[in-house]
Amino acid sequence: MSSQHRDPAMTVRPPAALKAAAETALGDREMRAFVVACLAALVADPDRFLAQLDEHWPEEKPRGRPRRTPGGP
């Protein structure tokens, strides 16, 4: 069964404090619209847009379950 929505979902879980600060910075603007605007800016000029994010890029988090420690169950 296909999705009832026209556009695919995208799930992002930013740290709570960062999300709250971003909502404050956006003021009356909607977070969803901001993300869509960022994606449009990325597509329009990827090199320039990504260069502006260099100092803000988050560290990569390991995916999946943590590895068992030696001697653990």
PyMOL Python script that loads the backbone (N, CA, C, O; Angstrom):
from pymol import cmd

cmd.read_pdbstr("""\
ATOM      1  N   MET A   1       0.843  -1.180   0.000  1.00  0.00           N
ATOM      2  CA  MET A   1       0.000   0.000   0.000  1.00  0.00           C
ATOM      3  C   MET A   1       0.883   1.235   0.000  1.00  0.00           C
ATOM      4  O   MET A   1       1.773   1.355   0.842  1.00  0.00           O
ATOM      5  N   SER A   2       0.661   2.133  -0.904  1.00  0.00           N
ATOM      6  CA  SER A   2       1.487   3.332  -0.976  1.00  0.00           C
ATOM      7  C   SER A   2       1.034   4.359   0.052  1.00  0.00           C
ATOM      8  O   SER A   2      -0.081   4.302   0.570  1.00  0.00           O
ATOM      9  N   SER A   3       1.925   5.291   0.330  1.00  0.00           N
ATOM     10  CA  SER A   3       1.640   6.338   1.311  1.00  0.00           C
ATOM     11  C   SER A   3       0.527   7.242   0.808  1.00  0.00           C
ATOM     12  O   SER A   3       0.399   7.484  -0.392  1.00  0.00           O
ATOM     13  N   GLN A   4      -0.260   7.728   1.726  1.00  0.00           N
ATOM     14  CA  GLN A   4      -1.341   8.643   1.353  1.00  0.00           C
ATOM     15  C   GLN A   4      -0.823  10.063   1.142  1.00  0.00           C
ATOM     16  O   GLN A   4      -1.552  10.933   0.664  1.00  0.00           O
ATOM     17  N   HIS A   5       0.452  10.294   1.504  1.00  0.00           N
ATOM     18  CA  HIS A   5       1.030  11.626   1.398  1.00  0.00           C
ATOM     19  C   HIS A   5       1.771  11.788   0.080  1.00  0.00           C
ATOM     20  O   HIS A   5       2.360  10.842  -0.443  1.00  0.00           O
ATOM     21  N   ARG A   6       1.728  12.987  -0.436  1.00  0.00           N
ATOM     22  CA  ARG A   6       2.382  13.289  -1.703  1.00  0.00           C
ATOM     23  C   ARG A   6       3.902  13.253  -1.566  1.00  0.00           C
ATOM     24  O   ARG A   6       4.596  12.739  -2.443  1.00  0.00           O
ATOM     25  N   ASP A   7       4.418  13.798  -0.463  1.00  0.00           N
ATOM     26  CA  ASP A   7       5.865  13.896  -0.267  1.00  0.00           C
ATOM     27  C   ASP A   7       6.332  12.902   0.796  1.00  0.00           C
ATOM     28  O   ASP A   7       5.603  12.616   1.746  1.00  0.00           O
ATOM     29  N   PRO A   8       7.550  12.377   0.634  1.00  0.00           N
ATOM     30  CA  PRO A   8       8.051  11.403   1.606  1.00  0.00           C
ATOM     31  C   PRO A   8       8.351  12.059   2.951  1.00  0.00           C
ATOM     32  O   PRO A   8       8.727  13.229   3.015  1.00  0.00           O
ATOM     33  N   ALA A   9       8.180  11.289   4.016  1.00  0.00           N
ATOM     34  CA  ALA A   9       8.468  11.780   5.358  1.00  0.00           C
ATOM     35  C   ALA A   9       9.972  11.844   5.585  1.00  0.00           C
ATOM     36  O   ALA A   9      10.747  11.142   4.935  1.00  0.00           O
ATOM     37  N   MET A  10      10.364  12.697   6.516  1.00  0.00           N
ATOM     38  CA  MET A  10      11.764  12.827   6.882  1.00  0.00           C
ATOM     39  C   MET A  10      11.806  13.015   8.396  1.00  0.00           C
ATOM     40  O   MET A  10      11.238  13.972   8.921  1.00  0.00           O
ATOM     41  N   THR A  11      12.464  12.120   9.083  1.00  0.00           N
ATOM     42  CA  THR A  11      12.511  12.193  10.538  1.00  0.00           C
ATOM     43  C   THR A  11      13.897  12.626  10.991  1.00  0.00           C
ATOM     44  O   THR A  11      14.903  12.007  10.646  1.00  0.00           O
ATOM     45  N   VAL A  12      13.928  13.700  11.769  1.00  0.00           N
ATOM     46  CA  VAL A  12      15.174  14.217  12.324  1.00  0.00           C
ATOM     47  C   VAL A  12      14.935  14.465  13.799  1.00  0.00           C
ATOM     48  O   VAL A  12      13.898  15.009  14.180  1.00  0.00           O
ATOM     49  N   ARG A  13      15.887  14.070  14.634  1.00  0.00           N
ATOM     50  CA  ARG A  13      15.753  14.266  16.078  1.00  0.00           C
ATOM     51  C   ARG A  13      16.918  15.104  16.588  1.00  0.00           C
ATOM     52  O   ARG A  13      17.904  14.559  17.083  1.00  0.00           O
ATOM     53  N   PRO A  14      16.810  16.436  16.471  1.00  0.00           N
ATOM     54  CA  PRO A  14      17.881  17.291  16.985  1.00  0.00           C
ATOM     55  C   PRO A  14      17.840  17.335  18.511  1.00  0.00           C
ATOM     56  O   PRO A  14      16.802  17.043  19.105  1.00  0.00           O
ATOM     57  N   PRO A  15      18.945  17.692  19.151  1.00  0.00           N
ATOM     58  CA  PRO A  15      18.921  17.861  20.597  1.00  0.00           C
ATOM     59  C   PRO A  15      17.843  18.881  20.983  1.00  0.00           C
ATOM     60  O   PRO A  15      17.636  19.870  20.281  1.00  0.00           O
ATOM     61  N   ALA A  16      17.161  18.629  22.108  1.00  0.00           N
ATOM     62  CA  ALA A  16      16.031  19.461  22.523  1.00  0.00           C
ATOM     63  C   ALA A  16      16.416  20.933  22.660  1.00  0.00           C
ATOM     64  O   ALA A  16      15.669  21.813  22.230  1.00  0.00           O
ATOM     65  N   ALA A  17      17.573  21.203  23.253  1.00  0.00           N
ATOM     66  CA  ALA A  17      17.994  22.591  23.455  1.00  0.00           C
ATOM     67  C   ALA A  17      18.247  23.290  22.123  1.00  0.00           C
ATOM     68  O   ALA A  17      17.916  24.466  21.969  1.00  0.00           O
ATOM     69  N   LEU A  18      18.831  22.576  21.157  1.00  0.00           N
ATOM     70  CA  LEU A  18      19.083  23.150  19.842  1.00  0.00           C
ATOM     71  C   LEU A  18      17.775  23.446  19.124  1.00  0.00           C
ATOM     72  O   LEU A  18      17.632  24.493  18.493  1.00  0.00           O
ATOM     73  N   LYS A  19      16.824  22.530  19.218  1.00  0.00           N
ATOM     74  CA  LYS A  19      15.526  22.738  18.578  1.00  0.00           C
ATOM     75  C   LYS A  19      14.805  23.942  19.183  1.00  0.00           C
ATOM     76  O   LYS A  19      14.233  24.755  18.457  1.00  0.00           O
ATOM     77  N   ALA A  20      14.831  24.052  20.496  1.00  0.00           N
ATOM     78  CA  ALA A  20      14.178  25.185  21.166  1.00  0.00           C
ATOM     79  C   ALA A  20      14.820  26.506  20.762  1.00  0.00           C
ATOM     80  O   ALA A  20      14.120  27.486  20.506  1.00  0.00           O
ATOM     81  N   ALA A  21      16.150  26.536  20.705  1.00  0.00           N
ATOM     82  CA  ALA A  21      16.855  27.757  20.306  1.00  0.00           C
ATOM     83  C   ALA A  21      16.542  28.112  18.852  1.00  0.00           C
ATOM     84  O   ALA A  21      16.392  29.287  18.517  1.00  0.00           O
ATOM     85  N   ALA A  22      16.444  27.093  17.986  1.00  0.00           N
ATOM     86  CA  ALA A  22      16.113  27.332  16.580  1.00  0.00           C
ATOM     87  C   ALA A  22      14.695  27.877  16.440  1.00  0.00           C
ATOM     88  O   ALA A  22      14.454  28.783  15.643  1.00  0.00           O
ATOM     89  N   GLU A  23      13.762  27.331  17.207  1.00  0.00           N
ATOM     90  CA  GLU A  23      12.380  27.832  17.163  1.00  0.00           C
ATOM     91  C   GLU A  23      12.314  29.292  17.606  1.00  0.00           C
ATOM     92  O   GLU A  23      11.570  30.090  17.035  1.00  0.00           O
ATOM     93  N   THR A  24      13.095  29.632  18.623  1.00  0.00           N
ATOM     94  CA  THR A  24      13.154  31.024  19.084  1.00  0.00           C
ATOM     95  C   THR A  24      13.735  31.914  17.988  1.00  0.00           C
ATOM     96  O   THR A  24      13.215  32.997  17.718  1.00  0.00           O
ATOM     97  N   ALA A  25      14.813  31.452  17.360  1.00  0.00           N
ATOM     98  CA  ALA A  25      15.452  32.232  16.295  1.00  0.00           C
ATOM     99  C   ALA A  25      14.532  32.416  15.089  1.00  0.00           C
ATOM    100  O   ALA A  25      14.569  33.456  14.431  1.00  0.00           O
ATOM    101  N   LEU A  26      13.713  31.417  14.801  1.00  0.00           N
ATOM    102  CA  LEU A  26      12.796  31.494  13.655  1.00  0.00           C
ATOM    103  C   LEU A  26      11.633  32.441  13.909  1.00  0.00           C
ATOM    104  O   LEU A  26      11.034  32.952  12.963  1.00  0.00           O
ATOM    105  N   GLY A  27      11.310  32.677  15.163  1.00  0.00           N
ATOM    106  CA  GLY A  27      10.193  33.571  15.481  1.00  0.00           C
ATOM    107  C   GLY A  27       8.882  33.016  14.959  1.00  0.00           C
ATOM    108  O   GLY A  27       8.483  31.911  15.324  1.00  0.00           O
ATOM    109  N   ASP A  28       8.208  33.781  14.104  1.00  0.00           N
ATOM    110  CA  ASP A  28       6.911  33.374  13.554  1.00  0.00           C
ATOM    111  C   ASP A  28       7.022  32.387  12.392  1.00  0.00           C
ATOM    112  O   ASP A  28       6.012  31.863  11.922  1.00  0.00           O
ATOM    113  N   ARG A  29       8.234  32.139  11.934  1.00  0.00           N
ATOM    114  CA  ARG A  29       8.405  31.226  10.802  1.00  0.00           C
ATOM    115  C   ARG A  29       8.257  29.780  11.257  1.00  0.00           C
ATOM    116  O   ARG A  29       8.596  29.438  12.390  1.00  0.00           O
ATOM    117  N   GLU A  30       7.755  28.946  10.379  1.00  0.00           N
ATOM    118  CA  GLU A  30       7.514  27.537  10.673  1.00  0.00           C
ATOM    119  C   GLU A  30       8.785  26.712  10.442  1.00  0.00           C
ATOM    120  O   GLU A  30       9.496  26.929   9.461  1.00  0.00           O
ATOM    121  N   MET A  31       9.068  25.780  11.334  1.00  0.00           N
ATOM    122  CA  MET A  31      10.257  24.936  11.234  1.00  0.00           C
ATOM    123  C   MET A  31      10.251  24.120   9.944  1.00  0.00           C
ATOM    124  O   MET A  31      11.283  24.009   9.281  1.00  0.00           O
ATOM    125  N   ARG A  32       9.109  23.550   9.581  1.00  0.00           N
ATOM    126  CA  ARG A  32       9.021  22.756   8.355  1.00  0.00           C
ATOM    127  C   ARG A  32       9.382  23.597   7.143  1.00  0.00           C
ATOM    128  O   ARG A  32      10.133  23.150   6.276  1.00  0.00           O
ATOM    129  N   ALA A  33       8.854  24.807   7.080  1.00  0.00           N
ATOM    130  CA  ALA A  33       9.150  25.697   5.953  1.00  0.00           C
ATOM    131  C   ALA A  33      10.632  26.061   5.926  1.00  0.00           C
ATOM    132  O   ALA A  33      11.220  26.195   4.853  1.00  0.00           O
ATOM    133  N   PHE A  34      11.236  26.222   7.102  1.00  0.00           N
ATOM    134  CA  PHE A  34      12.664  26.521   7.178  1.00  0.00           C
ATOM    135  C   PHE A  34      13.487  25.369   6.599  1.00  0.00           C
ATOM    136  O   PHE A  34      14.426  25.595   5.836  1.00  0.00           O
ATOM    137  N   VAL A  35      13.137  24.147   6.958  1.00  0.00           N
ATOM    138  CA  VAL A  35      13.870  22.980   6.452  1.00  0.00           C
ATOM    139  C   VAL A  35      13.716  22.882   4.937  1.00  0.00           C
ATOM    140  O   VAL A  35      14.688  22.603   4.235  1.00  0.00           O
ATOM    141  N   VAL A  36      12.523  23.104   4.432  1.00  0.00           N
ATOM    142  CA  VAL A  36      12.291  23.069   2.981  1.00  0.00           C
ATOM    143  C   VAL A  36      13.105  24.173   2.300  1.00  0.00           C
ATOM    144  O   VAL A  36      13.686  23.940   1.239  1.00  0.00           O
ATOM    145  N   ALA A  37      13.156  25.361   2.889  1.00  0.00           N
ATOM    146  CA  ALA A  37      13.941  26.465   2.328  1.00  0.00           C
ATOM    147  C   ALA A  37      15.428  26.109   2.302  1.00  0.00           C
ATOM    148  O   ALA A  37      16.124  26.428   1.338  1.00  0.00           O
ATOM    149  N   CYS A  38      15.919  25.448   3.358  1.00  0.00           N
ATOM    150  CA  CYS A  38      17.320  25.036   3.392  1.00  0.00           C
ATOM    151  C   CYS A  38      17.621  24.008   2.308  1.00  0.00           C
ATOM    152  O   CYS A  38      18.666  24.075   1.660  1.00  0.00           O
ATOM    153  N   LEU A  39      16.716  23.063   2.108  1.00  0.00           N
ATOM    154  CA  LEU A  39      16.913  22.071   1.050  1.00  0.00           C
ATOM    155  C   LEU A  39      16.922  22.731  -0.325  1.00  0.00           C
ATOM    156  O   LEU A  39      17.714  22.356  -1.190  1.00  0.00           O
ATOM    157  N   ALA A  40      16.052  23.706  -0.526  1.00  0.00           N
ATOM    158  CA  ALA A  40      16.017  24.427  -1.811  1.00  0.00           C
ATOM    159  C   ALA A  40      17.307  25.212  -2.020  1.00  0.00           C
ATOM    160  O   ALA A  40      17.833  25.246  -3.133  1.00  0.00           O
ATOM    161  N   ALA A  41      17.827  25.845  -0.962  1.00  0.00           N
ATOM    162  CA  ALA A  41      19.086  26.588  -1.065  1.00  0.00           C
ATOM    163  C   ALA A  41      20.248  25.646  -1.350  1.00  0.00           C
ATOM    164  O   ALA A  41      21.158  25.991  -2.104  1.00  0.00           O
ATOM    165  N   LEU A  42      20.223  24.469  -0.755  1.00  0.00           N
ATOM    166  CA  LEU A  42      21.262  23.466  -1.002  1.00  0.00           C
ATOM    167  C   LEU A  42      21.280  23.049  -2.472  1.00  0.00           C
ATOM    168  O   LEU A  42      22.341  22.975  -3.092  1.00  0.00           O
ATOM    169  N   VAL A  43      20.113  22.781  -3.015  1.00  0.00           N
ATOM    170  CA  VAL A  43      20.011  22.349  -4.411  1.00  0.00           C
ATOM    171  C   VAL A  43      20.435  23.472  -5.365  1.00  0.00           C
ATOM    172  O   VAL A  43      21.055  23.214  -6.396  1.00  0.00           O
ATOM    173  N   ALA A  44      20.097  24.718  -5.014  1.00  0.00           N
ATOM    174  CA  ALA A  44      20.414  25.853  -5.887  1.00  0.00           C
ATOM    175  C   ALA A  44      21.912  26.123  -5.970  1.00  0.00           C
ATOM    176  O   ALA A  44      22.411  26.474  -7.039  1.00  0.00           O
ATOM    177  N   ASP A  45      22.640  25.966  -4.865  1.00  0.00           N
ATOM    178  CA  ASP A  45      24.079  26.261  -4.851  1.00  0.00           C
ATOM    179  C   ASP A  45      24.759  25.412  -3.767  1.00  0.00           C
ATOM    180  O   ASP A  45      25.096  25.922  -2.699  1.00  0.00           O
ATOM    181  N   PRO A  46      24.959  24.117  -4.044  1.00  0.00           N
ATOM    182  CA  PRO A  46      25.459  23.200  -3.023  1.00  0.00           C
ATOM    183  C   PRO A  46      26.792  23.609  -2.398  1.00  0.00           C
ATOM    184  O   PRO A  46      26.934  23.574  -1.176  1.00  0.00           O
ATOM    185  N   ASP A  47      27.762  23.990  -3.211  1.00  0.00           N
ATOM    186  CA  ASP A  47      29.086  24.310  -2.671  1.00  0.00           C
ATOM    187  C   ASP A  47      29.028  25.489  -1.700  1.00  0.00           C
ATOM    188  O   ASP A  47      29.599  25.427  -0.612  1.00  0.00           O
ATOM    189  N   ARG A  48      28.357  26.533  -2.085  1.00  0.00           N
ATOM    190  CA  ARG A  48      28.256  27.728  -1.238  1.00  0.00           C
ATOM    191  C   ARG A  48      27.457  27.440   0.033  1.00  0.00           C
ATOM    192  O   ARG A  48      27.854  27.839   1.128  1.00  0.00           O
ATOM    193  N   PHE A  49      26.348  26.755  -0.120  1.00  0.00           N
ATOM    194  CA  PHE A  49      25.500  26.470   1.035  1.00  0.00           C
ATOM    195  C   PHE A  49      26.227  25.588   2.044  1.00  0.00           C
ATOM    196  O   PHE A  49      26.219  25.874   3.241  1.00  0.00           O
ATOM    197  N   LEU A  50      26.858  24.510   1.561  1.00  0.00           N
ATOM    198  CA  LEU A  50      27.564  23.597   2.457  1.00  0.00           C
ATOM    199  C   LEU A  50      28.769  24.258   3.110  1.00  0.00           C
ATOM    200  O   LEU A  50      29.091  23.955   4.259  1.00  0.00           O
ATOM    201  N   ALA A  51      29.443  25.159   2.392  1.00  0.00           N
ATOM    202  CA  ALA A  51      30.590  25.870   2.966  1.00  0.00           C
ATOM    203  C   ALA A  51      30.162  26.701   4.177  1.00  0.00           C
ATOM    204  O   ALA A  51      30.928  26.846   5.130  1.00  0.00           O
ATOM    205  N   GLN A  52      28.958  27.241   4.145  1.00  0.00           N
ATOM    206  CA  GLN A  52      28.458  28.034   5.271  1.00  0.00           C
ATOM    207  C   GLN A  52      28.174  27.159   6.489  1.00  0.00           C
ATOM    208  O   GLN A  52      28.118  27.663   7.610  1.00  0.00           O
ATOM    209  N   LEU A  53      27.997  25.871   6.286  1.00  0.00           N
ATOM    210  CA  LEU A  53      27.676  24.964   7.386  1.00  0.00           C
ATOM    211  C   LEU A  53      28.890  24.271   7.987  1.00  0.00           C
ATOM    212  O   LEU A  53      28.757  23.571   8.991  1.00  0.00           O
ATOM    213  N   ASP A  54      30.062  24.447   7.403  1.00  0.00           N
ATOM    214  CA  ASP A  54      31.252  23.710   7.846  1.00  0.00           C
ATOM    215  C   ASP A  54      31.451  23.735   9.354  1.00  0.00           C
ATOM    216  O   ASP A  54      31.681  22.683   9.951  1.00  0.00           O
ATOM    217  N   GLU A  55      31.371  24.886   9.982  1.00  0.00           N
ATOM    218  CA  GLU A  55      31.640  24.974  11.420  1.00  0.00           C
ATOM    219  C   GLU A  55      30.477  24.471  12.281  1.00  0.00           C
ATOM    220  O   GLU A  55      30.623  24.326  13.494  1.00  0.00           O
ATOM    221  N   HIS A  56      29.332  24.207  11.662  1.00  0.00           N
ATOM    222  CA  HIS A  56      28.152  23.768  12.399  1.00  0.00           C
ATOM    223  C   HIS A  56      27.826  22.293  12.204  1.00  0.00           C
ATOM    224  O   HIS A  56      26.890  21.775  12.814  1.00  0.00           O
ATOM    225  N   TRP A  57      28.588  21.625  11.363  1.00  0.00           N
ATOM    226  CA  TRP A  57      28.294  20.232  11.023  1.00  0.00           C
ATOM    227  C   TRP A  57      28.438  19.357  12.259  1.00  0.00           C
ATOM    228  O   TRP A  57      29.476  19.400  12.918  1.00  0.00           O
ATOM    229  N   PRO A  58      27.413  18.554  12.594  1.00  0.00           N
ATOM    230  CA  PRO A  58      27.511  17.706  13.789  1.00  0.00           C
ATOM    231  C   PRO A  58      28.452  16.532  13.562  1.00  0.00           C
ATOM    232  O   PRO A  58      28.668  16.087  12.435  1.00  0.00           O
ATOM    233  N   GLU A  59      29.010  16.040  14.675  1.00  0.00           N
ATOM    234  CA  GLU A  59      29.841  14.844  14.587  1.00  0.00           C
ATOM    235  C   GLU A  59      28.945  13.667  14.233  1.00  0.00           C
ATOM    236  O   GLU A  59      27.779  13.617  14.622  1.00  0.00           O
ATOM    237  N   GLU A  60      29.504  12.729  13.494  1.00  0.00           N
ATOM    238  CA  GLU A  60      28.726  11.555  13.092  1.00  0.00           C
ATOM    239  C   GLU A  60      28.486  10.664  14.306  1.00  0.00           C
ATOM    240  O   GLU A  60      29.401  10.376  15.077  1.00  0.00           O
ATOM    241  N   LYS A  61      27.235  10.236  14.459  1.00  0.00           N
ATOM    242  CA  LYS A  61      26.884   9.346  15.559  1.00  0.00           C
ATOM    243  C   LYS A  61      26.883   7.913  15.036  1.00  0.00           C
ATOM    244  O   LYS A  61      26.469   7.660  13.904  1.00  0.00           O
ATOM    245  N   PRO A  62      27.350   6.973  15.865  1.00  0.00           N
ATOM    246  CA  PRO A  62      27.273   5.583  15.432  1.00  0.00           C
ATOM    247  C   PRO A  62      25.820   5.148  15.296  1.00  0.00           C
ATOM    248  O   PRO A  62      24.967   5.554  16.084  1.00  0.00           O
ATOM    249  N   ARG A  63      25.548   4.333  14.310  1.00  0.00           N
ATOM    250  CA  ARG A  63      24.179   3.861  14.076  1.00  0.00           C
ATOM    251  C   ARG A  63      24.020   2.455  14.614  1.00  0.00           C
ATOM    252  O   ARG A  63      24.993   1.711  14.739  1.00  0.00           O
ATOM    253  N   GLY A  64      22.797   2.098  14.929  1.00  0.00           N
ATOM    254  CA  GLY A  64      22.499   0.750  15.386  1.00  0.00           C
ATOM    255  C   GLY A  64      22.768   0.579  16.869  1.00  0.00           C
ATOM    256  O   GLY A  64      22.971   1.549  17.600  1.00  0.00           O
ATOM    257  N   ARG A  65      22.766  -0.666  17.294  1.00  0.00           N
ATOM    258  CA  ARG A  65      22.998  -0.983  18.701  1.00  0.00           C
ATOM    259  C   ARG A  65      24.464  -0.836  19.048  1.00  0.00           C
ATOM    260  O   ARG A  65      25.335  -1.101  18.219  1.00  0.00           O
ATOM    261  N   PRO A  66      24.740  -0.413  20.275  1.00  0.00           N
ATOM    262  CA  PRO A  66      26.156  -0.346  20.692  1.00  0.00           C
ATOM    263  C   PRO A  66      26.749  -1.751  20.742  1.00  0.00           C
ATOM    264  O   PRO A  66      26.044  -2.722  21.015  1.00  0.00           O
ATOM    265  N   ARG A  67      28.031  -1.848  20.481  1.00  0.00           N
ATOM    266  CA  ARG A  67      28.702  -3.136  20.545  1.00  0.00           C
ATOM    267  C   ARG A  67      28.807  -3.589  21.990  1.00  0.00           C
ATOM    268  O   ARG A  67      28.903  -2.787  22.919  1.00  0.00           O
ATOM    269  N   ARG A  68      28.786  -4.903  22.142  1.00  0.00           N
ATOM    270  CA  ARG A  68      28.944  -5.470  23.482  1.00  0.00           C
ATOM    271  C   ARG A  68      30.364  -5.233  23.958  1.00  0.00           C
ATOM    272  O   ARG A  68      31.316  -5.306  23.180  1.00  0.00           O
ATOM    273  N   THR A  69      30.494  -4.951  25.237  1.00  0.00           N
ATOM    274  CA  THR A  69      31.824  -4.780  25.802  1.00  0.00           C
ATOM    275  C   THR A  69      32.423  -6.155  26.071  1.00  0.00           C
ATOM    276  O   THR A  69      31.686  -7.092  26.377  1.00  0.00           O
ATOM    277  N   PRO A  70      33.740  -6.297  25.964  1.00  0.00           N
ATOM    278  CA  PRO A  70      34.362  -7.597  26.244  1.00  0.00           C
ATOM    279  C   PRO A  70      34.026  -8.052  27.661  1.00  0.00           C
ATOM    280  O   PRO A  70      34.092  -7.265  28.604  1.00  0.00           O
ATOM    281  N   GLY A  71      33.673  -9.305  27.802  1.00  0.00           N
ATOM    282  CA  GLY A  71      33.323  -9.861  29.093  1.00  0.00           C
ATOM    283  C   GLY A  71      31.871  -9.625  29.477  1.00  0.00           C
ATOM    284  O   GLY A  71      31.433 -10.059  30.543  1.00  0.00           O
ATOM    285  N   GLY A  72      31.119  -8.939  28.618  1.00  0.00           N
ATOM    286  CA  GLY A  72      29.707  -8.668  28.899  1.00  0.00           C
ATOM    287  C   GLY A  72      28.848  -9.840  28.497  1.00  0.00           C
ATOM    288  O   GLY A  72      29.352 -10.802  27.917  1.00  0.00           O
ATOM    289  N   PRO A  73      27.563  -9.787  28.790  1.00  0.00           N
ATOM    290  CA  PRO A  73      26.658 -10.898  28.454  1.00  0.00           C
ATOM    291  C   PRO A  73      26.454 -11.085  26.970  1.00  0.00           C
ATOM    292  O   PRO A  73      25.719 -11.981  26.555  1.00  0.00           O
TER     293      PRO A  73
END
""", "prot")
cmd.dss("prot")
cmd.show_as("cartoon", "prot")
cmd.util.cbc("prot")
cmd.orient("prot")
